[in-house]
């Protein structure tokens, strides 16, 4: 059984979301076993927990500070020296690689290529390594300053950006973001109701911002009788109960969910989603063909995610309750003309089979010849030949 190691980290859900989708795609192939490795959780679980919470608090309560730090990481020549302080993490990674003996390494977090480059110089990595960039357009240099056998990006504009930074064109793959395989295998009945057939519009509010702001948006949404609103409160039980109370006797119909694994289904069956411009959320909304109304943009990596939506006219930015309601009203006016425009544009940029394309490319470049899977219009999987002769340089 050939082993693939997928290296991820919990600093932002996009890294883990991409890693899980890739694991599923690799494991579809006979003779392949993919394993997720979060080195930071393995090396120091308590510190990892504290630092993750600190990261989330920083981006939500002090976005200007995070913006400064993000740009410093992008520009500073001191970053390579800073990353050398992760020596114990690097040694642990070397032991894992020696034990697992993978045929390829795939990183969804930008720190790993730096460690792998050092291990390659030490002769402790003998297989190719690939980088899956989970940000769009505004790509921090951490992703590409360290070497890799190939970079996978979400779109052609992101690929063009890497070229301007000196990344060889032969190593850049425009694959799309690796979303869960359920988006490529979409059941035919997972569609929002056609606005011509029903006066009710389904609005999904995925809450991942502060409670006060979320409740204000919820109150505004619940005033509209023609909307059916679904709330996802995550693991915040107190917020979930507050939303339940708000929804009682409200003009709009509502459903309140806590933590749920039904996000792909919810996105594919709602007309629009309201959420922050996180990497996973943005890309899942694109591949569900569910226009995104961005209610929060974290400076730095999320700016590019929203820019991808804006540039392709596939959603909108609205932060206050009044702005969000006005945006939805415009989208649904005139037989939902604006909503249809957004959805048509999403069909043009969606790449729901990205995880399978990435897995196929990686396996082919490591010597495994497998068919490339493409997404047929009805969601069925089909095969197309893939070039397996492209040389791989270390």
C-alpha positions in Angstrom: 0.0 0.0 0.0 1.6 3.3 -1.1 1.4 6.1 1.5 0.6 9.8 0.9 1.1 12.2 3.8 -1.1 15.3 3.8 0.3 18.0 6.1 -2.1 20.4 7.6 -2.7 22.7 10.6 -5.7 24.0 12.4 -5.0 27.7 12.0 -8.1 28.5 9.9 -10.5 25.9 8.7 -9.5 26.1 5.1 -6.3 24.1 5.6 -8.1 21.2 7.3 -11.0 21.3 4.9 -8.7 21.0 1.9 -6.7 18.3 3.6 -9.8 16.1 4.4 -11.0 16.4 0.8 -7.7 15.4 -0.6 -7.5 12.4 1.8 -10.8 11.2 0.4 -9.7 11.7 -3.2 -6.4 9.8 -2.7 -8.1 7.0 -0.9 -10.5 6.4 -3.8 -7.5 5.1 -5.7 -6.6 1.4 -5.3 -3.3 0.7 -3.6 -3.2 4.2 -2.0 -3.5 5.2 1.6 -3.6 8.9 2.5 -3.0 10.0 6.1 -3.5 13.5 7.6 -0.7 14.9 9.8 -1.1 18.0 11.9 2.5 18.3 13.2 1.6 21.2 15.5 -1.1 19.2 17.3 1.2 16.2 17.6 4.3 18.0 18.8 2.6 20.2 21.5 -1.2 19.7 21.8 -1.7 22.1 24.6 0.3 24.9 23.0 -1.5 24.2 19.7 -4.9 24.6 21.4 -3.9 27.9 23.0 -2.2 29.3 19.9 -5.2 28.4 17.7 -7.6 30.2 20.1 -5.2 33.1 20.2 -5.2 33.2 16.4 -8.9 33.3 16.2 -9.2 35.9 18.9 -6.6 38.1 17.1 -8.3 38.0 13.7 -11.8 38.7 15.2 -10.9 41.3 17.8 -7.8 43.0 16.4 -7.9 42.7 12.6 -5.5 45.6 12.1 -2.9 43.9 14.2 -3.3 40.7 12.2 -3.2 42.6 8.9 0.2 44.1 10.0 1.5 40.7 11.0 0.3 39.1 7.8 2.0 41.7 5.7 5.2 41.4 7.8 5.3 37.7 7.2 4.8 38.3 3.5 7.8 40.8 3.2 10.3 40.2 5.9 13.6 38.5 5.2 13.6 37.3 8.8 10.9 34.7 8.2 13.3 31.9 7.2 15.3 32.5 10.4 12.0 32.5 12.4 10.9 29.2 11.0 14.2 27.6 11.9 13.0 27.9 15.5 10.7 25.0 14.7 13.6 22.5 14.9 11.7 20.1 17.2 8.8 20.1 14.8 11.1 19.4 11.9 12.8 16.5 13.7 9.4 15.0 14.5 8.4 15.4 10.8 11.6 13.6 9.8 10.8 10.7 12.1 7.3 10.4 10.7 8.6 10.4 7.1 11.2 7.7 8.0 8.5 5.6 9.6 5.7 6.1 7.1 7.9 6.1 4.0 5.5 8.1 1.8 5.7 8.2 -2.0 4.6 11.9 -1.9 4.0 14.7 0.6 1.2 17.2 0.1 1.0 20.4 2.2 -2.1 22.6 2.8 -0.3 24.8 5.2 2.6 27.1 4.1 5.0 26.4 6.9 5.6 22.7 5.9 7.5 23.3 2.6 10.1 25.3 4.6 10.6 22.3 6.9 10.7 19.9 4.0 13.3 22.0 2.1 15.6 21.8 5.1 15.0 18.0 5.4 15.7 17.5 1.7 19.0 19.3 2.2 19.8 16.9 5.0 18.9 13.9 2.9 15.8 13.0 5.0 13.2 13.4 2.3 13.4 11.3 -0.9 10.0 11.8 -2.3 8.4 14.7 -4.1 6.4 17.3 -2.2 3.5 19.4 -3.4 1.9 22.6 -2.1 -1.9 23.2 -2.2 -2.5 27.0 -1.8 -5.7 27.5 0.1 -5.8 31.3 -0.5 -6.8 33.1 -3.7 -5.2 36.2 -5.5 -3.6 37.8 -2.4 -1.1 34.9 -1.8 1.4 35.4 1.0 5.0 34.7 0.0 5.2 32.0 2.7 3.4 29.8 0.1 5.9 30.1 -2.7 9.3 31.3 -1.2 10.1 27.7 -0.2 10.6 25.2 -3.1 8.1 22.6 -4.1 7.6 20.1 -6.9 4.3 21.7 -7.8 1.9 24.4 -6.6 -1.9 23.9 -7.0 -4.0 27.2 -7.1 -7.6 28.1 -7.1 -7.8 30.1 -10.3 -6.0 31.5 -13.3 -5.4 34.9 -11.8 -3.7 33.3 -8.8 -1.5 31.3 -11.2 -0.6 34.5 -13.0 0.4 36.1 -9.7 2.8 33.2 -8.9 4.4 33.6 -12.4 5.1 37.2 -11.6 6.9 36.0 -8.4 9.2 33.7 -10.4 7.4 30.4 -9.9 8.0 28.2 -13.0 4.9 27.9 -15.1 5.5 24.1 -15.5 5.1 23.7 -11.8 1.8 25.7 -11.5 -1.5 23.8 -11.7 -4.8 25.6 -11.8 -6.9 22.9 -10.0 -9.4 24.8 -8.0 -9.8 24.5 -4.2 -10.1 20.9 -3.0 -13.6 20.9 -1.6 -15.4 17.8 -0.3 -16.2 15.2 -2.9 -19.9 15.6 -2.3 -19.8 18.8 -4.3 -18.6 16.9 -7.4 -21.1 14.0 -6.7 -24.0 16.4 -6.2 -27.4 14.5 -6.1 -29.8 16.0 -8.7 -32.3 17.0 -6.1 -29.8 19.1 -4.1 -30.9 22.4 -5.8 -32.6 25.5 -4.4 -36.2 25.9 -5.4 -36.6 27.7 -8.8 -37.8 31.3 -8.0 -40.4 30.9 -10.7 -42.0 28.1 -8.9 -42.0 29.4 -5.3 -42.2 32.8 -3.6 -39.9 31.6 -0.8 -36.2 32.2 -0.9 -33.9 30.0 1.2 -31.2 32.0 3.0 -28.3 30.3 4.9 -26.5 32.3 7.6 -23.3 30.5 8.6 -22.3 32.3 11.8 -18.6 32.6 12.6 -18.4 36.2 13.8 -19.1 37.8 17.2 -22.4 36.9 18.9 -23.6 40.6 19.0 -23.2 41.1 15.3 -24.7 37.8 14.4 -27.8 38.4 16.5 -28.4 41.8 14.9 -28.2 40.2 11.4 -30.5 37.4 12.5 -33.1 39.8 13.8 -33.1 41.6 10.5 -33.4 38.5 8.4 -36.3 37.1 10.4 -38.5 40.1 9.6 -39.0 39.0 6.0 -42.0 36.6 5.5 -40.9 35.5 2.1 -37.6 34.1 3.3 -36.8 30.8 4.9 -33.7 31.3 7.0 -31.3 28.6 8.2 -28.8 29.4 10.9 -25.7 27.4 11.8 -24.3 28.3 15.2 -21.4 25.9 15.3 -20.6 24.6 18.8 -21.9 27.8 20.5 -24.8 26.3 22.4 -25.7 29.6 24.0 -25.9 31.3 20.7 -28.0 28.5 19.3 -30.6 28.9 22.1 -30.7 32.7 21.5 -31.4 32.1 17.8 -34.2 29.6 18.7 -35.8 32.2 20.9 -35.5 34.9 18.2 -37.1 32.6 15.7 -40.2 31.9 17.7 -43.2 33.7 16.2 -40.9 35.6 13.7 -42.4 36.5 10.3 -39.8 34.4 8.5 -39.7 30.6 8.8 -36.4 29.5 10.4 -34.3 26.5 11.2 -31.6 26.7 13.8 -28.7 24.2 13.7 -25.7 23.8 16.0 -22.7 22.0 14.8 -23.6 20.1 11.6 -21.9 18.0 8.9 -24.6 18.9 6.4 -22.8 22.1 5.2 -22.4 20.8 1.5 -26.1 19.9 1.4 -27.2 23.2 3.0 -25.1 25.2 0.5 -26.5 23.3 -2.5 -30.1 23.7 -1.4 -30.1 27.4 -0.5 -30.4 30.4 -2.8 -27.7 32.4 -1.0 -25.3 32.1 2.0 -24.2 34.9 4.4 -20.8 34.3 6.0 -17.2 35.6 6.3 -14.8 35.3 3.4 -12.9 32.3 4.8 -11.0 30.1 2.3 -13.2 27.0 2.7 -16.5 28.9 3.0 -15.8 31.0 -0.1 -14.8 28.0 -2.2 -17.6 25.8 -0.9 -20.1 28.4 -1.8 -18.6 28.7 -5.3 -18.7 25.0 -5.9 -22.2 24.7 -4.5 -23.3 27.4 -6.9 -24.6 29.3 -3.9 -23.8 33.1 -4.1 -22.0 34.4 -1.1 -22.9 37.6 0.7 -19.7 38.4 2.6 -20.4 39.7 6.1 -16.8 39.9 7.3 -13.4 40.1 5.6 -10.3 39.3 7.7 -7.4 41.5 6.4 -4.8 39.6 4.5 -5.7 36.1 3.2 -9.5 36.8 3.1 -9.2 39.9 1.0 -8.3 37.7 -2.0 -11.2 35.4 -1.4 -13.7 38.2 -1.6 -11.8 39.7 -4.6 -12.4 36.4 -6.4 -16.1 36.8 -5.7 -16.2 40.4 -6.7 -14.1 40.0 -9.8 -16.4 37.3 -11.1 -19.6 39.0 -10.1 -20.7 36.0 -8.1 -21.8 37.6 -4.8 -21.6 40.8 -2.7 -20.1 42.4 0.3 -22.5 43.7 3.0 -21.7 43.8 6.7 -24.4 45.6 8.6 -27.9 44.1 9.0 -29.4 46.8 6.8 -26.8 46.4 4.1 -27.3 42.6 4.1 -31.1 42.8 3.9 -30.9 45.4 1.1 -28.5 43.2 -0.8 -30.8 40.2 -0.6 -33.7 42.3 -1.7 -31.8 43.4 -4.8 -30.8 39.8 -5.5 -34.3 38.5 -5.4 -36.0 41.4 -7.2 -37.3 41.2 -10.7 -37.7 37.4 -10.7 -34.3 37.0 -9.0 -32.5 38.5 -12.0 -29.3 39.4 -10.0 -29.3 36.1 -8.2 -29.5 34.3 -11.6 -26.6 36.4 -12.8 -24.5 35.5 -9.8 -25.3 31.8 -10.2 -24.5 31.7 -13.9 -21.1 33.2 -13.1 -20.5 30.6 -10.4 -21.1 27.9 -12.9 -18.3 29.3 -15.0 -15.7 29.3 -12.2 -16.7 26.3 -10.1 -14.3 23.3 -10.0 -16.0 20.8 -7.7 -13.7 17.9 -8.7 -10.5 19.8 -7.7 -9.5 17.3 -5.0 -9.6 14.4 -7.5 -7.6 16.4 -10.1 -5.0 17.2 -7.5 -4.8 13.6 -6.4 -4.5 12.4 -10.0 -1.7 14.9 -10.8 0.3 14.0 -7.7 0.0 10.3 -8.3 0.9 10.5 -11.9 4.0 12.6 -11.1 5.1 10.0 -8.5 4.8 7.2 -11.0 1.2 6.0 -10.6 -0.8 6.3 -13.8 -4.4 7.0 -13.1 -7.3 8.5 -15.1 -8.0 12.2 -14.6 -11.6 12.6 -13.3 -13.7 15.4 -14.7 -17.1 16.6 -13.6 -19.9 16.0 -16.1 -22.8 18.4 -16.2 -25.0 16.0 -14.3 -22.4 15.5 -11.6 -21.4 12.1 -12.8 -17.7 11.2 -12.9 -16.0 10.7 -16.3 -12.5 10.0 -17.4 -10.0 11.9 -19.6 -6.4 11.1 -20.4 -3.7 13.0 -18.5 -0.1 13.7 -19.6 2.2 11.7 -17.3 5.4 12.6 -19.0 6.0 16.0 -17.4 9.4 15.9 -15.6 9.5 16.6 -11.9 12.4 18.6 -10.5 13.3 18.7 -6.8 
